Amino acid sequence: MRFYDNFLGQELPHTSKGPIEIGSDVWFGADVTVLSDVQIGPGAVVGAKSVITNDVDPYAVVAGVPAEPKSYRFDEEMREQLLETAWWEWEPERITDNEEFFKTDLRTIDDLKSVIR
């Protein structure tokens, strides 16, 4: 990665503390900044103009400078079930076979396995 200073017209050195890892199904609002050596879990939602300085839990809703957890998209049991299914790693055929799973409001069911084939 290279950084360029338009004002000075030169490349700038940069440092990194480690990689940025972004899970599947993550949503970012506009103008988010993610610092190095941060993991953002699957299904997380990051509010606009947030600055991510620490790891973000799966399915967490975070916002602010620095970003802080505001809520979770699902209760703890549903989050665990979603992580266990790892649906983002499914083959296309399995995704097609489980169309109902992707149409279901997961906040309305108790057992994820009831809608997965």
N, C-alpha and C positions, 0 to 999 in steps of 0.2 A: 504494500500500500504506500502511496506517495502523497505527500501534502505539498501544496503549492501556495505561496503567498502572492496574491495578485498585486498587492500594493508594492512589495519589494521586487516582484518579478523573479523570484527564485524558489527552488525547492527547499523545504524546511525539514530538518531531521525530526523524527518522531520516535517515541518509545511505546512499547506495549508490555503490559504485565502478563498477558496471556490471551488466548483466543476468546472470541465471543461465540457462544453456542446458543442457537435459537431453535426451540422445539417446533414440532408440527402444529398447525392450526393456531398460530399466534397472530394477534391483530395489533397493529401499531397505529395510533393516531398520527396526525401530521407533526413534523418537526421534532421527532423524538431523538435524543442523544443516548447512545449506549456506550459506556466506558469499557475498556478492555478487561479481560478475565472475569466475564460475567456469563452466567447460564440463565436462560429464560425458558422455563418449563413449557411443555405442551399446553395448548389451549389458553395461554395467558392473554390478557387484554392490557395494553399499555396506553394510557391517556395521552392526548396531544401535548406537545411541548415538555413531556416528562424527561428527566435525566435518570437513567438507570445506572446506579453505582454499585448495586449488590445483586445477588442472584434473586430470581423471581420464581416463586413456587408454581407448579402446574395449576392451571385454571384460576390463578389469582388475577384480580383486577387491581392494577397499580396506577398511581398518578402522582405528580408533584415533582418538586426539585428540592432534594432528591426524591425519587419515586418511592412511595410507601404503599403497602397493601391497604386497599379500601374495603374489599370484600372478596368473595370467591364466587365463581359462576355456579358451582354446585356444592352440595354438602360433602363432607369428608368421605362418606361411604361411596357416593357416586364418583367422586374424583378417583378413588382407589380402583373402582371397577373400570373406569375409562382407561386408566393407565395400564391395568391388567390386560385389557383387550388389545391395546396398541393398534387400533383400527387403521392408523396412518401407514402401517406396514403391510396391510393386506394386499393381496394380488387383486388386479382389476375385476376378475371374475367374482371373487368373494364380495367385493364392494357392490357389484351389480346384484348379487344374490341377497344382499342385505339392504336393499333400497328402503325398506320400512324403518330400519334403524336410523337412517339419515334424515328421515322425515318426522321422527318422533321428538316431541318436546321432552327432553330427558329430565326436566324438573317435575314431570308428572308421573314418573314411574319409580318403583323401589328397586327392582332387580333388572339390571341391564341385560342379563342373559335371557330374559323373557322376550326380547326383541332381536336377538342375534341368532343366526343360523350357523 
